[in-house]
């Protein structure tokens, strides 16, 4: 697991499904994160999440490939962090470990991942009522 990036901004780790939100719900996730976290949010994309998106482009339906391509374009707006030795762990395991270690929120709509994060007191950003982002937990 990489060391926490050094800066004064609030790191938010993004799950792959967070990058599908603009397509699914027409929400500008970067502006919403700034609003939700008082303008100092730094979206972070871990390398296994990026690999997951790249895999979706090559293996799935045309609609999913198109959406995954768009998600990868959005990923360029995020700080990219390489995670070494992540091959043996699931993407969710890597996200949970990074959030636990860095004490930072995670943006995901995955119910199981949200529960795992809440169980270890990690704040979770998610889509509420298909129209806005909300945070569950304290920063």
Secondary structure, DSSP 4 states (H G I P E B T S, - for coil): -PPPP-SSSEEEEEPGGGGGHHHHH---HHHHHHHHTTT-EEEEEEHHHHHHHHHHHHHS-HHHHHHHHHHHHHHTTSEEE--TT-TTS-HHHHHHHHHHHHT-EEE---HHHHHHHHHTT--EEEEETTTEEEEES--
